[in-house]
Amino acid sequence: MRWAKIRPVAVGLAESCPKGITASTESCVHRAAYQATSTGAIIHTHSPYAVALSLLEDGFI
């Protein structure tokens, strides 16, 4: 993915988790954290170890 194509996406807290286009596959989890706690921000990263583990769990490697 080219960095120029990456854009921030607003995720509303009032509505339920929408079907279709989302900020990430974890948008619903992020929304639940905001709603249930006093969380002010969520930093979403893709560390190499987490990515490798997810690929293993999904059967890609």
Phi and psi restraints in degrees (value plus and minus 20) as a CYANA .aco file:
   2 ARG   PHI    -105.2   -65.2
   2 ARG   PSI     117.3   157.3
   3 TRP   PHI     -79.8   -39.8
   3 TRP   PSI     -50.7   -10.7
   4 ALA   PHI     -84.2   -44.2
   4 ALA   PSI     -41.6    -1.6
   5 LYS   PHI    -107.9   -67.9
   5 LYS   PSI     -30.4     9.6
   6 ILE   PHI     -99.7   -59.7
   6 ILE   PSI     107.4   147.4
   7 ARG   PHI    -153.1  -113.1
   7 ARG   PSI     125.5   165.5
   8 PRO   PHI     -86.5   -46.5
   8 PRO   PSI     128.8   168.8
   9 VAL   PHI    -146.5  -106.5
   9 VAL   PSI     106.9   146.9
  10 ALA   PHI     -96.6   -56.6
  10 ALA   PSI     111.4   151.4
  11 VAL   PHI    -136.8   -96.8
  11 VAL   PSI      89.4   129.4
  12 GLY   PHI     -90.6   -50.6
  12 GLY   PSI     125.9   165.9
  13 LEU   PHI    -114.6   -74.6
  13 LEU   PSI     -41.6    -1.6
  14 ALA   PHI     -94.1   -54.1
  14 ALA   PSI     -60.9   -20.9
  15 GLU   PHI    -102.0   -62.0
  15 GLU   PSI     144.2   184.2
  16 SER   PHI     -94.6   -54.6
  16 SER   PSI     152.7   192.7
  17 CYS   PHI     -84.5   -44.5
  17 CYS   PSI      97.8   137.8
  18 PRO   PHI     -93.4   -53.4
  18 PRO   PSI     132.6   172.6
  19 LYS   PHI    -107.4   -67.4
  19 LYS   PSI     126.4   166.4
  20 GLY   PHI      82.0   122.0
  20 GLY   PSI    -153.0  -113.0
  21 ILE   PHI     -91.0   -51.0
  21 ILE   PSI     108.2   148.2
  22 THR   PHI    -153.0  -113.0
  22 THR   PSI     144.2   184.2
  23 ALA   PHI     -84.8   -44.8
  23 ALA   PSI     -60.0   -20.0
  24 SER   PHI    -178.7  -138.7
  24 SER   PSI     153.4   193.4
  25 THR   PHI     -88.3   -48.3
  25 THR   PSI     -35.2     4.8
  26 GLU   PHI    -118.2   -78.2
  26 GLU   PSI     -10.1    29.9
  27 SER   PHI     -73.9   -33.9
  27 SER   PSI     -61.5   -21.5
  28 CYS   PHI     -87.0   -47.0
  28 CYS   PSI     -57.1   -17.1
  29 VAL   PHI     -87.1   -47.1
  29 VAL   PSI     -63.2   -23.2
  30 HIS   PHI     -80.7   -40.7
  30 HIS   PSI     -65.0   -25.0
  31 ARG   PHI     -80.2   -40.2
  31 ARG   PSI     -64.0   -24.0
  32 ALA   PHI     -82.9   -42.9
  32 ALA   PSI     -58.1   -18.1
  33 ALA   PHI     -84.7   -44.7
  33 ALA   PSI     -61.4   -21.4
  34 TYR   PHI     -83.8   -43.8
  34 TYR   PSI     -62.7   -22.7
  35 GLN   PHI     -91.2   -51.2
  35 GLN   PSI     -54.3   -14.3
  36 ALA   PHI    -113.7   -73.7
  36 ALA   PSI     -31.8     8.2
  37 THR   PHI    -155.6  -115.6
  37 THR   PSI    -198.4  -158.4
  38 SER   PHI    -114.9   -74.9
  38 SER   PSI       3.9    43.9
  39 THR   PHI     -76.0   -36.0
  39 THR   PSI     112.4   152.4
  40 GLY   PHI    -123.1   -83.1
  40 GLY   PSI     -36.8     3.2
  41 ALA   PHI    -182.2  -142.2
  41 ALA   PSI     131.9   171.9
  42 ILE   PHI    -145.8  -105.8
  42 ILE   PSI     106.1   146.1
  43 ILE   PHI    -120.1   -80.1
  43 ILE   PSI      97.4   137.4
  44 HIS   PHI    -122.7   -82.7
  44 HIS   PSI      95.5   135.5
  45 THR   PHI    -141.1  -101.1
  45 THR   PSI     147.4   187.4
  46 HIS   PHI    -147.8  -107.8
  46 HIS   PSI      53.2    93.2
  47 SER   PHI     -86.3   -46.3
  47 SER   PSI     128.6   168.6
  48 PRO   PHI     -76.8   -36.8
  48 PRO   PSI     -58.1   -18.1
  49 TYR   PHI     -89.9   -49.9
  49 TYR   PSI     -59.7   -19.7
  50 ALA   PHI     -86.6   -46.6
  50 ALA   PSI     -60.5   -20.5
  51 VAL   PHI     -84.1   -44.1
  51 VAL   PSI     -65.1   -25.1
  52 ALA   PHI     -80.9   -40.9
  52 ALA   PSI     -64.2   -24.2
  53 LEU   PHI     -82.3   -42.3
  53 LEU   PSI     -62.7   -22.7
  54 SER   PHI     -85.5   -45.5
  54 SER   PSI     -56.5   -16.5
  55 LEU   PHI     -86.9   -46.9
  55 LEU   PSI     -58.6   -18.6
  56 LEU   PHI     -84.3   -44.3
  56 LEU   PSI     -66.2   -26.2
  57 GLU   PHI     -84.6   -44.6
  57 GLU   PSI     -52.9   -12.9
  58 ASP   PHI    -104.4   -64.4
  58 ASP   PSI     -22.9    17.1
  59 GLY   PHI      60.4   100.4
  59 GLY   PSI      -5.5    34.5
  60 PHE   PHI     -97.9   -57.9
  60 PHE   PSI     -47.7    -7.7
